[in-house]
Amino acid sequence: MKQLSIMVDMDRCIGCKTCVVACRNHHNLVNHRSHMPGEIPFYIKVESQAEGTFPHLKEDFWVSPCKHCKTAPCATACESGAIRKDAQTGIVLIDQDKCTGAKKCIEKCPYDVIQFNAEKNYAHKCNMCYDRVIHGQEPVCVEICLTDALSFGEKEILKMQAQAKGKEIIKKMSSQSIIYVKSAP
Amino acid sequence: MYEDGWIPTVCYQCKAECSILAHVQNGIVQEVKGNPRARGKMCVKGMAGITSLYSKERLTHPMKRVGERGEGKFEQISWDEAMEIMETKLRALHEKGEGHKFTYSMFPHSASDPKWRFVNAYGGFISTGLPHCDSGKIMAHLHTFGCFPNHHIAPIYYSVPKDGLMILSGRHPFGCMDDACVAKDILDAKERGAKLIVIDPIFRPEAAKADWWIPIKPGGDASFFLGVCNYLLLNNLYNKEFCDKWVREGDMEKLLDFIVDKTPEKMSSICEVPAADIIKLAKMVAEAPSACIDAFKSIMYGNAMDWGQVWSIFLVITGNLDNPGGQPMPELTPMAPVNPVPTPPDLKELGYHRTGPNREKFDHYNFILEPTWYAAQAIKEGNLKIFFATECNPALSEMGAAAWREAVSMKDDDGNYMLDFFMVSEILPSETMKWADLVLPDQTNYERWELLYMPWWYNYSHGAALCRPVVKPVGEARHTNNVIIELGKHMFPEFFAFKDDVEYYDIELGGVGMSIDKLMENGGMWSPGTAGFYKYKDKKKFDTPSGKIELDWNMYADINQQWPSPELPLEYRKDEEKFPFILVNFRTIFLNNTGAWSHNNAQLRDPVSGLDSNPIMINPVDANKLGISEGDTVFLESATGKVSSIVQLTEKIKPGCIGIIHGFGQTVGQVATLCSSFNDNELIADAGSHLDEQDLRGGEAHVSTRVTIYK
């Protein structure tokens, strides 16, 4: 299977949110003039998990975009056939022209990553910067990552790179197009 | 003049001023990223700068006050009228021979910032909040090494070798950067085998990435490192060869006399770090090829001069000066002077913190700029008459902000304001604007020229970056540099004989064989790419009076402060029963602190990409004792202020401390007023009202604050 993927090195992610804003700027998601906090669409978000009690603490940070599922529930749910998994890249794409605004995809997405443009009545989400990657560029989040925590490529190659660096894949977090890795404790 | 494409310029969402590329399409900035010719990174604040640029709240025309100060009522006026108002006020004060009663609160973008030039020509002073953050470290550089007084002087993380130690002491370089590349550089160093040690009362992302987190009592870093130095010296683990060669004769003996009783055990009782950990770190330092300490900023303590001196002692006895992985010693970029250069007035003689009845108290105060923290006191004493503020927000950023607001509103017996005139130039509505007589719309970094070569931050002076206009300015916004140059041409034509800002920068760039055009053709940068190492070996001396490293600060011998005190700041040692908690106020990467830019930047106040509130953080151990639960609304009270907010229970703070995030509290602007927040400076004392407690060596004023918390 062809699957372009993003690998998140949790040894390096500091949860800085730079990718969130760079992604919005690139995909023109922000109305700089009028958007207010809490109403700006986003294709990627930062999550974290702290464990332990003072002073024995640890905390991980990671980013969470669309996972471009193998059998995408959003695509299955869409009755207008607007969502497909691209055979060449493994990227799940929404065709805005076909989208009827039924929001079925949003209901079915297990990761809550699909946005809705109420004004123009269509669903939209991370397309792994499809227009860039098909011309040999990385997704914007990978290019601008403040700490170089993200890397991009074919899933099997990313896995080999992780192994070469001595990183463990966090299987319970990883899914189709996102691989989370970390040094062994 | 404007073109589409990826244009090299400079970010100005914070003072780090990173080199960036702006993607302009059809005359609009679409996206931005780090300039690969520089260090190639740009942070979330910088990325959100486009939202400030195109915000509908941009100030677009000059305005003058129509109500009382503080009401925030204005009417639109022309630029001609605004210029006339400023010139009339400035001339009147100058003709009275009181030019020194003019201060300009700003962040100079270079040592020859045109605004600073005007202030020097006028005979006034610039004032900044900079001494709040770094005065101790700057003075340590001056006193001990004779080094150019750089601002923050971070370690060169990309130079840290395998097994080198990177020590962050109360410092959050992931959240308050010297350059957007710093987090990457630290993590890269870790990957090649360097160790990251974080000494901090709160557990932030730096601690999460650290090899060793050492929770410490706030203000305990001077005692902690004195304990480390004691162990190194008394166990002969210090760099004797370096000290024998470079330290002033007699200083090592005096240091040993001073430090012999600063044992790890004794220091442990002050900083609340086990003596075994102090010794463990000392042993690690002795074995490491290099060690650096990044400190001062995110958490600021009131014993900064003591800490600055301990910091310099540590660097000297371990030989970590101007070496890879140690402490860099920056120089000033050799720009050409634009002659004739105006001579500034004598700060020591005429600075406003020296003109009041208590001026003799500050005879030792030796800092290079006027600190803003005495502004309220100076206004009350009649020593400050005209106040200009650009790119700063003293109504929020000033410690004791309430006292500042009161002072700028005070009237004399005739009903005239004690502060005769107050001008603010800004790009977005600011809290400070409410008290201004005149508000001028400034341009963002995407609309203006600026030459940046101050050795702030991470370039160590070996570089210059050009900020250039990439899009047309909005409305009637004018870059304040040009406004001030125009005033200079009217009032002091001999010092402003150049055509405009671009010609001014062109002349300066001649000093390094560059010009504006050459920079524009070459990625917007002049950067030979090295800060240089061991420069003192080339010079065969340090630039101190003795030519050697001077550990004994004998200029303070008459007040018996030539050596650092290990004690906590004075404010932490009093009123412990009434105010049982120590306030830890810190910063995050999502905000630009008190600057007006992020208060009204929708992306930086958005919960997904920024931060929308600053809760009161408390350890559950403390909360349980007080019967306080997550989400409770509580009061937080200090000796001088009181705020109310929501509680957040967190294991990530040392018991006995209360944490709050700096950079909130604005009441002006649609975005800012959406937030649930308060300003931490409401809790911090105004320096002018606590003069008896000042560090008379010129260290930080009152950032050390005790608080009590109750429902």
Interface residues (C-beta under 8 A of the other chain):
Chain A: D11 R12 I14 G15 C16 K17 T18 V20 V21 A22 R24 N25 H26 N28 V30 H32 R33 S34 H35 M36 P37 G38 I40 F42 K45 V46 A50 G52 T53 F54 P55 L57 K58 E59 D60 F61 V140 E143 I144 L146 T147 D148
Chain B: Q30 E31 V32 K33 G34 K41 M42 C43 V44 M47 A48 I50 T51 L53 Y54 S55 K56 F174 A180 A183 K184 L187 F203 P205 A207 A208 K209 W213 P215 I589 F590 A602 Q603 R605 D606 P607 V608 S609 G610 D612 N619 V621 E651 K652 I653 K654 P655 Q670 V671 L674 C675
